């Protein structure tokens, strides 16, 4: 995939930004979280992954998209039992996203894509998307998770029965994107099987049941789902590459609509 350095709105002057409205009609906003990721990975893991994907997508689009202001803190109340976690309420995140969008819309952008590395943001982004259909009918607002977009690749990694937060897939992505921030000597397994979960957490992990929110300290003593020791940078690259290819294909088609 031929690529050029990603364009960043933050690095532009106001004159360059005005030109980018036409030259780069898609704004990509990376969204993440500021929350525990076990003893081996940084609090900004979800933001780092979202930014890594957003940069690669923008670069591959050859100037047709610009990276907008990131959303570095997300909805993480389920991680507050672990030190360092900072969270927004769903109401606050929704307000921030809307105000980002309204600012960009005022300057002429009509296609905005949020790439979120944190699943806890999904419900809020879905709500904002619905509201914008009424408040800004000329705006096209899209959002996408990172890891879930490459679920087929993740399933081929031989992940644990219980996996996800700080587990094989997230750790693999960080080993590819930011290996210097992964303390490999501190990586430990967390919850890996439903049989060893308490009844309430087990119920929350049952895919065919209604959604049930449970604090992560009730699911896993160390806040990890899966075994990050099994992660490799090669697997992380496979996940990231798949996500980037799929997002680039989406945006290219979107640009023609």
N, C-alpha and C positions, 0 to 999 in steps of 0.2 A: 504494500500500500504506500504510494508516494505521499510524502507529508512535508509540510512546512511548519515553522514554529507557530504555535497557537497565538492568535490575537487576543490580547487581554484589554478589556475596557479600562481597567485600573491604570494601565500604562499609557493610555492615550491622552492627548490634550482634548479640550472641548471641541476644537475644530476637527480633529481626527474622528472624534465620536460622532459628530454630525455627518461626516462622510460615511462612517461605518453603518449607519442606519440603512443606507441603500446597498453598499458593497457587501455587508455582512448582516443579512436580514434575520438571522437566527441568533438569539442570545442563549447561551448555555450557562445555567447556574448550578454549580456543584453544592450539594447539601450534605451535611454529615451530622456528627454528634460530638459531644464532649463527655465521654463516659468511660467507665472502667472497661478494660479489655484484658482482664487477668493480670498476672504478674509479669507477663512477657511482652506485652504490646502497649503502645501509648494511648492516652486518652483520646487523641485526635484520629485514631485509626479510621473511623468511618469517613471523616472529612478528607483524609489523605487519599483514600481509595477513590472517593468521588472525584476529587480534583485530578487524580492521575488519569482516570477514564475521560473526564471532560477535556483535559488537555489533548489527549490522543485523538479524540473525536474531532475537536476543532482543527487540529493540525491536518488530519486526513481530509478535511473538507476544503482545504486550500484557500482559506480566507473568507469563505461564505458564512462562517459562524464566528462569533466573538464570545470569549469567556466573560461573564458578568460577575458581580460581587458574590462571593460565596456565602453560604449559610452555615457557619461553623458550629453552631449549637442547635441541637434538635430536641425532640420530645423523648426524655429519658427517665421518667419517674421510677420506672421499674429497676433502675440501676442505682438509686440513691443510697442504698445500704453500703455501697462501696466507695471508698475515699476518692475524692477528686471529681466525681461526677457532677456536672452542672446541667440543669435541664430548663427548658421552656415549657409552659403549658401549651396545650393544643391551640388555645385561643391566641396566645402571643405569637406562636410560630405562624399561624394563619394570617395574623395581622401583618407580620413582617413580610411574608411572601407577597401578600396583596400590595403592600406599599412599594416593594421592589418593582412589582409588575406595573403598578400605576405610574411610577416614575419613568420606567422604560417605555411604556405605552405613550406617555406624554411627548416623548422625543421622537416617536415614530415607529418603534419596533412593534411588530404584530405577531411574531412567532417566538415563543419562549419555552425552553426545555429545561426542566429541573432534573438533574441526575443525583439521586440520593443513595448514599452508602449506608444509610440507617433505616431499617425497617420500621422503627417507631415513628418515622415521619410520614409513612404512607397514607394513613387515614386522614391526616390533616391535608396533605396535598390533594387527595381525592375530593375532599370537601371544598377546597379553594377552587379546584378545576370546575366544579359544578356551579359555584357562586359566580365565577367569571363569565359563564355562559350568559348570565343575565346582566351583570354590571358592565361587561366589556364585550358585547357581541361581535365586535370586529377583531377581537384578539383570539389567537390560537395558542392555547396553553397545554403543554404536554409534560408528563413526568415519567421517570423510569427508575426502578431500583437498579442496583449494580449486580449483585450475586444472583438474584432470582432470574435475571435475564439470561444467565448461562447455566440454568438448572441441569440441563443435560450433560454439560461438561463436569459439573460438580458431582453428579451421580456416578460418573465414571472414575472418580478419584478414590473410591473405596472408603467413603466417609463412614463414621460411626452411625449407629441407629439413631441416636440423639446427636444432632450436630447443629451448628449455626454460629451463634455469637462466640467470637474468639476461637472458633474451632478450626477444622482443617482448611476450609475454603477461604475464610478471612485471613488466616495466618499465611496461607500460600500467596494470596494477593500482596500482602505486605512484604513477604520475602522477595517478591518480584519488583514491587514499586518503591519500597523504602527499607531495604534490608538492614541498614544501619540503625533503624529504630526498633528492630526486633531483638529481644534478649533471648537468644536461642537456649542459653543455659538455664533460663527460668521457665521455659515452656513446660506446662504440666497438663495432664488430662483433667477434664471436668466431668459433667454428667454425660455418659455415653450410651446408656440403655434405659428404656422405659421401665424395665422390671425393677430397677434400683431407685426409681423416683418415688416420692411420697404420693399418696392418692390424688391430691389436688394438682400438683404439677403434672402428674401422669395424665390427668384428664385434660389439662391445658395443651398437651402435646398431641392429642388425638385428633387427627386431621378430619375425621368424619363428624366430629361433635361441633356444637356452636363455639364461636371464639370465646376464650376465657382468659382475661388478663391476670397474670401472676407475677409477683416480684421475682427478680432473678436470684435473690438470696434464698428463696424457697425452692428454686429448681436446682441450684448448684452452689455448693459452699464457696467455691472460688470464682463464681460468675462465668464459668466457661461451659459451653455446650460442644462436646466433641473432644478430640484429641489433637491439639495443635502440633504435637511432636511428629505427627505423620505428614505434615505439610512440606511441600517442596516448592522452590521458586519456579520450577518448570510447570507444575500444576497451576501456580498462580498466573503465569504468563498465558497459559491456555485459557483460563477463565477471563482474564482481562482482554485478551485478543478477541475472544468470541463476543464479549459485550461490546467492544468497540466496533467490530464489523457490523453487528446488528443495529447499533445506534446510527452509524454512518449511513447504512442503507435506508433506515427510516428517514433521516434528515434529508437525504438526497431526494427521496420521493416526495417528502413534505415541501421541499423548495419548489417543486413543480406544480403544487396544488394552488 
